[in-house]
Amino acid sequence: MIEQFEKLEAAINGLGSCIEEMKKENDRLKKEAQELKGVIEDRDLEILQLQEDLQKKSTAHDTEKNDIEHKLEGLLGRVSSMTAGKTGTQ
């Protein structure tokens, strides 16, 4: 009978050790998951910043393109008026 209690006690001790190991592993995994979550959040912020920078550059390029188009239209108008004036006087 005592032998059965000793076996039961050994089994309970084994379970206790197993549970402690599982708790340690769980804590380690929670910490790792939290670290990975932080990395993901950092990457999300980087992506948002890159998208914002890209939008700013796109807007700047559009503005520059419009400025160039207006200058070209102005130059074309001047050239057209010069050629029209020369054609009219000849």
PABAKOL-267792 format. One record per atom (N, C-alpha, C, O): residue number from 1; residue in one letter; atom name; x, y, z. Coordinates in Angstrom, 2 decimals, m for minus. Layout:
BEGIN
REC   num   residuo   atomo         x         y         z
REC   NUM         A      CA         X         Y         Z
...
***
This chain:
BEGIN
REC   num   residuo   atomo         x         y         z
REC     1         M       N      0.82     m1.20      0.00
REC     1         M      CA      0.00      0.00      0.00
REC     1         M       C      0.86      1.26      0.00
REC     1         M       O      0.60      2.20     m0.75
REC     2         I       N      1.89      1.27      0.84
REC     2         I      CA      2.80      2.41      0.89
REC     2         I       C      3.49      2.57     m0.45
REC     2         I       O      3.73      3.70     m0.89
REC     3         E       N      3.80      1.50     m1.08
REC     3         E      CA      4.46      1.53     m2.39
REC     3         E       C      3.57      2.23     m3.43
REC     3         E       O      4.07      2.98     m4.27
REC     4         Q       N      2.27      2.00     m3.37
REC     4         Q      CA      1.34      2.66     m4.30
REC     4         Q       C      1.28      4.16     m4.03
REC     4         Q       O      1.20      4.96     m4.96
REC     5         F       N      1.32      4.54     m2.74
REC     5         F      CA      1.33      5.97     m2.41
REC     5         F       C      2.62      6.63     m2.90
REC     5         F       O      2.60      7.77     m3.36
REC     6         E       N      3.71      5.92     m2.79
REC     6         E      CA      5.00      6.45     m3.26
REC     6         E       C      4.96      6.63     m4.78
REC     6         E       O      5.46      7.62     m5.31
REC     7         K       N      4.38      5.67     m5.47
REC     7         K      CA      4.25      5.78     m6.94
REC     7         K       C      3.35      6.96     m7.30
REC     7         K       O      3.64      7.72     m8.23
REC     8         L       N      2.25      7.09     m6.54
REC     8         L      CA      1.32      8.20     m6.77
REC     8         L       C      2.01      9.53     m6.51
REC     8         L       O      1.85     10.48     m7.27
REC     9         E       N      2.78      9.60     m5.43
REC     9         E      CA      3.51     10.82     m5.10
REC     9         E       C      4.54     11.13     m6.18
REC     9         E       O      4.69     12.29     m6.57
REC    10         A       N      5.23     10.14     m6.67
REC    10         A      CA      6.22     10.34     m7.73
REC    10         A       C      5.54     10.83     m9.01
REC    10         A       O      6.05     11.70     m9.71
REC    11         A       N      4.37     10.26     m9.29
REC    11         A      CA      3.62     10.68    m10.48
REC    11         A       C      3.16     12.13    m10.33
REC    11         A       O      3.23     12.91    m11.28
REC    12         I       N      2.70     12.49     m9.14
REC    12         I      CA      2.26     13.86     m8.89
REC    12         I       C      3.43     14.82     m9.00
REC    12         I       O      3.30     15.89     m9.58
REC    13         N       N      4.58     14.44     m8.46
REC    13         N      CA      5.78     15.27     m8.58
REC    13         N       C      6.19     15.43    m10.04
REC    13         N       O      6.58     16.52    m10.47
REC    14         G       N      6.11     14.36    m10.80
REC    14         G      CA      6.42     14.41    m12.24
REC    14         G       C      5.48     15.35    m12.96
REC    14         G       O      5.90     16.14    m13.82
REC    15         L       N      4.19     15.27    m12.61
REC    15         L      CA      3.21     16.18    m13.22
REC    15         L       C      3.50     17.63    m12.84
REC    15         L       O      3.39     18.53    m13.67
REC    16         G       N      3.87     17.84    m11.57
REC    16         G      CA      4.21     19.19    m11.12
REC    16         G       C      5.38     19.75    m11.90
REC    16         G       O      5.36     20.91    m12.32
REC    17         S       N      6.41     18.93    m12.10
REC    17         S      CA      7.57     19.36    m12.88
REC    17         S       C      7.18     19.66    m14.32
REC    17         S       O      7.63     20.64    m14.92
REC    18         C       N      6.35     18.80    m14.85
REC    18         C      CA      5.89     18.99    m16.24
REC    18         C       C      5.09     20.28    m16.36
REC    18         C       O      5.26     21.02    m17.33
REC    19         I       N      4.25     20.56    m15.40
REC    19         I      CA      3.44     21.78    m15.41
REC    19         I       C      4.34     23.01    m15.31
REC    19         I       O      4.11     24.00    m16.00
REC    20         E       N      5.35     22.96    m14.45
REC    20         E      CA      6.28     24.09    m14.30
REC    20         E       C      7.02     24.34    m15.62
REC    20         E       O      7.20     25.49    m16.03
REC    21         E       N      7.45     23.28    m16.27
REC    21         E      CA      8.13     23.42    m17.57
REC    21         E       C      7.19     24.03    m18.61
REC    21         E       O      7.59     24.88    m19.41
REC    22         M       N      5.93     23.59    m18.60
REC    22         M      CA      4.96     24.13    m19.54
REC    22         M       C      4.70     25.61    m19.27
REC    22         M       O      4.53     26.39    m20.21
REC    23         K       N      4.68     26.00    m17.99
REC    23         K      CA      4.50     27.41    m17.64
REC    23         K       C      5.67     28.25    m18.14
REC    23         K       O      5.49     29.34    m18.69
REC    24         K       N      6.88     27.73    m17.95
REC    24         K      CA      8.07     28.44    m18.43
REC    24         K       C      8.03     28.59    m19.95
REC    24         K       O      8.32     29.66    m20.49
REC    25         E       N      7.68     27.51    m20.62
REC    25         E      CA      7.58     27.55    m22.09
REC    25         E       C      6.50     28.52    m22.53
REC    25         E       O      6.68     29.25    m23.51
REC    26         N       N      5.39     28.54    m21.83
REC    26         N      CA      4.29     29.45    m22.14
REC    26         N       C      4.74     30.90    m21.98
REC    26         N       O      4.46     31.75    m22.83
REC    27         D       N      5.44     31.19    m20.87
REC    27         D      CA      5.96     32.54    m20.64
REC    27         D       C      6.94     32.95    m21.73
REC    27         D       O      6.91     34.09    m22.21
REC    28         R       N      7.81     32.01    m22.13
REC    28         R      CA      8.78     32.30    m23.18
REC    28         R       C      8.07     32.60    m24.50
REC    28         R       O      8.43     33.53    m25.22
REC    29         L       N      7.06     31.81    m24.80
REC    29         L      CA      6.31     32.01    m26.04
REC    29         L       C      5.53     33.32    m26.02
REC    29         L       O      5.43     34.00    m27.04
REC    30         K       N      4.98     33.68    m24.86
REC    30         K      CA      4.28     34.95    m24.73
REC    30         K       C      5.24     36.11    m24.98
REC    30         K       O      4.91     37.07    m25.68
REC    31         K       N      6.42     36.02    m24.39
REC    31         K      CA      7.43     37.07    m24.56
REC    31         K       C      7.84     37.17    m26.04
REC    31         K       O      7.94     38.27    m26.59
REC    32         E       N      8.06     36.03    m26.66
REC    32         E      CA      8.45     36.00    m28.08
REC    32         E       C      7.33     36.58    m28.94
REC    32         E       O      7.60     37.34    m29.88
REC    33         A       N      6.10     36.24    m28.64
REC    33         A      CA      4.96     36.76    m29.41
REC    33         A       C      4.87     38.28    m29.25
REC    33         A       O      4.59     38.99    m30.21
REC    34         Q       N      5.10     38.77    m28.03
REC    34         Q      CA      5.06     40.21    m27.78
REC    34         Q       C      6.17     40.93    m28.57
REC    34         Q       O      5.95     42.00    m29.13
REC    35         E       N      7.36     40.33    m28.60
REC    35         E      CA      8.47     40.90    m29.36
REC    35         E       C      8.13     40.95    m30.85
REC    35         E       O      8.38     41.95    m31.53
REC    36         L       N      7.56     39.86    m31.36
REC    36         L      CA      7.18     39.82    m32.77
REC    36         L       C      6.09     40.83    m33.08
REC    36         L       O      6.08     41.44    m34.15
REC    37         K       N      5.17     41.00    m32.15
REC    37         K      CA      4.11     42.00    m32.32
REC    37         K       C      4.73     43.40    m32.41
REC    37         K       O      4.30     44.22    m33.22
REC    38         G       N      5.74     43.66    m31.57
REC    38         G      CA      6.44     44.93    m31.63
REC    38         G       C      7.13     45.14    m32.97
REC    38         G       O      7.12     46.24    m33.52
REC    39         V       N      7.74     44.09    m33.48
REC    39         V      CA      8.41     44.18    m34.79
REC    39         V       C      7.39     44.48    m35.88
REC    39         V       O      7.64     45.31    m36.76
REC    40         I       N      6.26     43.82    m35.83
REC    40         I      CA      5.21     44.04    m36.82
REC    40         I       C      4.70     45.48    m36.74
REC    40         I       O      4.50     46.12    m37.77
REC    41         E       N      4.50     45.98    m35.54
REC    41         E      CA      4.03     47.36    m35.37
REC    41         E       C      5.06     48.34    m35.92
REC    41         E       O      4.70     49.33    m36.56
REC    42         D       N      6.36     48.07    m35.67
REC    42         D      CA      7.42     48.92    m36.22
REC    42         D       C      7.39     48.91    m37.74
REC    42         D       O      7.53     49.96    m38.38
REC    43         R       N      7.21     47.74    m38.33
REC    43         R      CA      7.17     47.64    m39.79
REC    43         R       C      5.94     48.36    m40.36
REC    43         R       O      6.01     49.00    m41.41
REC    44         D       N      4.82     48.24    m39.65
REC    44         D      CA      3.61     48.94    m40.08
REC    44         D       C      3.84     50.45    m40.11
REC    44         D       O      3.43     51.13    m41.04
REC    45         L       N      4.51     50.96    m39.06
REC    45         L      CA      4.82     52.39    m39.02
REC    45         L       C      5.76     52.79    m40.15
REC    45         L       O      5.60     53.85    m40.76
REC    46         E       N      6.76     51.94    m40.42
REC    46         E      CA      7.68     52.22    m41.52
REC    46         E       C      6.94     52.25    m42.86
REC    46         E       O      7.19     53.11    m43.70
REC    47         I       N      6.03     51.31    m43.04
REC    47         I      CA      5.26     51.25    m44.28
REC    47         I       C      4.40     52.50    m44.42
REC    47         I       O      4.32     53.09    m45.50
REC    48         L       N      3.75     52.90    m43.34
REC    48         L      CA      2.92     54.12    m43.39
REC    48         L       C      3.77     55.34    m43.73
REC    48         L       O      3.34     56.19    m44.50
REC    49         Q       N      4.99     55.42    m43.15
REC    49         Q      CA      5.87     56.54    m43.43
REC    49         Q       C      6.31     56.52    m44.90
REC    49         Q       O      6.35     57.56    m45.55
REC    50         L       N      6.63     55.33    m45.41
REC    50         L      CA      7.02     55.22    m46.81
REC    50         L       C      5.87     55.61    m47.74
REC    50         L       O      6.08     56.26    m48.77
REC    51         Q       N      4.65     55.20    m47.39
REC    51         Q      CA      3.49     55.57    m48.20
REC    51         Q       C      3.28     57.08    m48.19
REC    51         Q       O      2.96     57.68    m49.22
REC    52         E       N      3.47     57.69    m47.02
REC    52         E      CA      3.32     59.14    m46.91
REC    52         E       C      4.39     59.86    m47.73
REC    52         E       O      4.10     60.82    m48.43
REC    53         D       N      5.63     59.37    m47.63
REC    53         D      CA      6.73     59.96    m48.41
REC    53         D       C      6.46     59.82    m49.91
REC    53         D       O      6.70     60.75    m50.68
REC    54         L       N      5.97     58.65    m50.31
REC    54         L      CA      5.67     58.42    m51.71
REC    54         L       C      4.57     59.35    m52.20
REC    54         L       O      4.64     59.89    m53.30
REC    55         Q       N      3.55     59.55    m51.36
REC    55         Q      CA      2.46     60.46    m51.72
REC    55         Q       C      2.98     61.88    m51.88
REC    55         Q       O      2.58     62.59    m52.81
REC    56         K       N      3.86     62.31    m50.98
REC    56         K      CA      4.43     63.66    m51.06
REC    56         K       C      5.25     63.82    m52.35
REC    56         K       O      5.15     64.83    m53.03
REC    57         K       N      6.06     62.80    m52.65
REC    57         K      CA      6.87     62.85    m53.88
REC    57         K       C      5.98     62.88    m55.11
REC    57         K       O      6.25     63.61    m56.07
REC    58         S       N      4.93     62.07    m55.09
REC    58         S      CA      4.00     62.03    m56.22
REC    58         S       C      3.34     63.39    m56.42
REC    58         S       O      3.22     63.87    m57.54
REC    59         T       N      2.92     64.01    m55.32
REC    59         T      CA      2.31     65.33    m55.39
REC    59         T       C      3.30     66.36    m55.92
REC    59         T       O      2.95     67.20    m56.75
REC    60         A       N      4.56     66.28    m55.45
REC    60         A      CA      5.59     67.20    m55.91
REC    60         A       C      5.85     67.01    m57.41
REC    60         A       O      6.01     67.98    m58.14
REC    61         H       N      5.89     65.76    m57.85
REC    61         H      CA      6.11     65.49    m59.28
REC    61         H       C      4.94     65.98    m60.12
REC    61         H       O      5.13     66.53    m61.21
REC    62         D       N      3.73     65.78    m59.62
REC    62         D      CA      2.55     66.27    m60.34
REC    62         D       C      2.58     67.79    m60.47
REC    62         D       O      2.27     68.34    m61.52
REC    63         T       N      2.97     68.46    m59.39
REC    63         T      CA      3.06     69.92    m59.41
REC    63         T       C      4.12     70.37    m60.41
REC    63         T       O      3.90     71.29    m61.18
REC    64         E       N      5.27     69.71    m60.38
REC    64         E      CA      6.35     70.04    m61.31
REC    64         E       C      5.91     69.79    m62.76
REC    64         E       O      6.20     70.59    m63.65
REC    65         K       N      5.22     68.68    m62.98
REC    65         K      CA      4.73     68.36    m64.32
REC    65         K       C      3.76     69.44    m64.82
REC    65         K       O      3.84     69.87    m65.96
REC    66         N       N      2.85     69.86    m63.95
REC    66         N      CA      1.89     70.91    m64.32
REC    66         N       C      2.60     72.22    m64.62
REC    66         N       O      2.25     72.91    m65.58
REC    67         D       N      3.61     72.56    m63.81
REC    67         D      CA      4.38     73.78    m64.05
REC    67         D       C      5.07     73.73    m65.42
REC    67         D       O      5.05     74.70    m66.18
REC    68         I       N      5.67     72.59    m65.72
REC    68         I      CA      6.35     72.44    m67.01
REC    68         I       C      5.35     72.52    m68.16
REC    68         I       O      5.62     73.16    m69.18
REC    69         E       N      4.20     71.87    m67.99
REC    69         E      CA      3.18     71.92    m69.04
REC    69         E       C      2.73     73.36    m69.29
REC    69         E       O      2.57     73.77    m70.44
REC    70         H       N      2.52     74.12    m68.22
REC    70         H      CA      2.10     75.51    m68.38
REC    70         H       C      3.18     76.35    m69.05
REC    70         H       O      2.87     77.20    m69.90
REC    71         K       N      4.42     76.13    m68.69
REC    71         K      CA      5.52     76.86    m69.32
REC    71         K       C      5.61     76.51    m70.80
REC    71         K       O      5.80     77.39    m71.64
REC    72         L       N      5.48     75.22    m71.11
REC    72         L      CA      5.53     74.80    m72.52
REC    72         L       C      4.36     75.39    m73.31
REC    72         L       O      4.53     75.82    m74.45
REC    73         E       N      3.18     75.41    m72.70
REC    73         E      CA      2.03     76.01    m73.37
REC    73         E       C      2.27     77.50    m73.62
REC    73         E       O      1.92     78.03    m74.67
REC    74         G       N      2.87     78.15    m72.62
REC    74         G      CA      3.20     79.57    m72.80
REC    74         G       C      4.20     79.79    m73.91
REC    74         G       O      4.05     80.69    m74.73
REC    75         L       N      5.24     78.96    m73.93
REC    75         L      CA      6.25     79.07    m74.99
REC    75         L       C      5.64     78.76    m76.35
REC    75         L       O      5.94     79.43    m77.34
REC    76         L       N      4.79     77.75    m76.40
REC    76         L      CA      4.14     77.40    m77.66
REC    76         L       C      3.26     78.55    m78.13
REC    76         L       O      3.22     78.87    m79.32
REC    77         G       N      2.55     79.18    m77.18
REC    77         G      CA      1.73     80.33    m77.54
REC    77         G       C      2.58     81.47    m78.07
REC    77         G       O      2.20     82.11    m79.05
REC    78         R       N      3.72     81.73    m77.45
REC    78         R      CA      4.61     82.80    m77.92
REC    78         R       C      5.15     82.49    m79.32
REC    78         R       O      5.19     83.36    m80.19
REC    79         V       N      5.57     81.21    m79.51
REC    79         V      CA      6.09     80.83    m80.83
REC    79         V       C      4.98     80.93    m81.86
REC    79         V       O      5.22     81.40    m82.97
REC    80         S       N      3.79     80.49    m81.51
REC    80         S      CA      2.66     80.57    m82.45
REC    80         S       C      2.35     82.02    m82.81
REC    80         S       O      2.09     82.33    m83.97
REC    81         S       N      2.38     82.90    m81.82
REC    81         S      CA      2.09     84.30    m82.10
REC    81         S       C      3.20     84.92    m82.94
REC    81         S       O      2.93     85.78    m83.78
REC    82         M       N      4.43     84.50    m82.71
REC    82         M      CA      5.56     85.03    m83.50
REC    82         M       C      5.45     84.57    m84.94
REC    82         M       O      5.66     85.36    m85.87
REC    83         T       N      5.12     83.29    m85.14
REC    83         T      CA      5.01     82.77    m86.51
REC    83         T       C      3.77     83.33    m87.19
REC    83         T       O      3.79     83.57    m88.40
REC    84         A       N      2.71     83.53    m86.43
REC    84         A      CA      1.51     84.12    m87.02
REC    84         A       C      1.77     85.56    m87.42
REC    84         A       O      1.28     86.01    m88.46
REC    85         G       N      2.54     86.27    m86.60
REC    85         G      CA      2.88     87.65    m86.92
REC    85         G       C      3.76     87.75    m88.14
REC    85         G       O      3.56     88.64    m88.96
REC    86         K       N      4.70     86.86    m88.30
REC    86         K      CA      5.61     86.84    m89.45
REC    86         K       C      4.86     86.45    m90.71
REC    86         K       O      5.08     87.01    m91.78
REC    87         T       N      3.96     85.48    m90.57
REC    87         T      CA      3.19     85.02    m91.71
REC    87         T       C      2.26     86.13    m92.19
REC    87         T       O      2.07     86.31    m93.39
REC    88         G       N      1.70     86.85    m91.24
REC    88         G      CA      0.77     87.93    m91.57
REC    88         G       C      1.48     89.10    m92.23
REC    88         G       O      0.86     89.80    m93.04
REC    89         T       N      2.75     89.36    m91.93
REC    89         T      CA      3.44     90.51    m92.50
REC    89         T       C      4.09     90.18    m93.82
REC    89         T       O      4.44     91.10    m94.56
REC    90         Q       N      4.25     88.95    m94.14
REC    90         Q      CA      4.92     88.61    m95.40
REC    90         Q       C      4.00     88.68    m96.56
REC    90         Q       O      4.42     88.43    m97.69
***
